[in-house]
């Protein structure tokens, strides 16, 4: 059963990584497209595209490093703050 688009979207990504898929297709909403944009910006996924047909779907490539899912490691004393489009450390 579909709980919410955002939770379902993130679970599909996790399951695709665990299954070793190179790309993934999921139903698209505006919120899921925004999540995909953030994931791409931070290096978790590759390029993505959204279909314009009646079944609006998002397709994107998964990124692996050393046969493992891409992991961005950030170590800092305080969590970052978002100001507009910039990631700012305080």
Protein Blocks (a to p, Z undefined) as FASTA:
>chain_A
ZZbfklmmmmmmmmmmmnopabdcddddfklmmmmmmmmmnopaccddddfbfblcdddd
dddeehiacddddddfbdcddehjbccdZZ
